[in-house]
Amino acid sequence: MRNMLIIGFLFILIIISFLAWGAWFEEMFSGEKAVQRLQSFGQWAWAFGLLLLVGDLFLPLPATLIMSALGYIYGPIAGGLLATLGSVMAGLLAYGLCRGLGKKGALFILGEKDFTKGNRLFNKNGGWIVAISRWLPIVPEIVTCMAGLNQMHFRTFIVALICGSFPLGFVFAYIGFTGNDYPVLAVSISAILPLALWIVAQYFMRKIIYAKSH
């Protein structure tokens, strides 16, 4: 019950942030403005882009427009890597801030019953949840926070986070590089490919665990 209350609270905070500043940030980075704002930082455009993607954790910044701008400036490969890195950094920060509360902090917030349920959920199915969530609006921030609060195993978390962020970053960097908009294709790839990557990642993780235990 408390897990759901925390999720609801985070959701409301994000919605309020979008209602208050979402349109303003969208206008600030719409069209060619995202590219122009990044390019105004010269050789540090990549660093500003990463900062913005991490800042999306706290502010309603249009992350996909920023990823596309990185693709336009640095090309589909380097831009894709930067976009992926920014998404991963944002996820790690959310996870780290909440995981940093420790088990005592989590028990205080969630209670023993909800913490036990949440811990079991995220350590059993959290990989799927984290990987799939990266292409959805609002949800990624909530999922990564809850993964940290419920003490999801870090190795599983980081692998799932990369599986979800990699398609998203490269798809939108490619869109920015080509200058074309493929909303249906972008959403499809960003939604389906994380699943495929996570299935492969799970297979190799199990192989490694098996090899270590024998």
Secondary structure, DSSP 8 states (H G I E B T S, - for coil): -HHHHHHHHHHHHHHHHIIIIIHHHHHHTTTTHHHHHHHTTGGGHHHHHHHHHHHTTTS---HHHHHHHHHHHHHHHHHHHHHHHHHHHHHHHHHHHHHTTHHHHHHHHHHHHHHHHHHHHHHHHHHHHHHHHTTSSSHHHHHHHHHHHTT--HHHHHHHHHHHHHHHHHHHHHHHHHT---HHHHHHHHHHHHHHHHHHHHHHHHHHHHHHH-
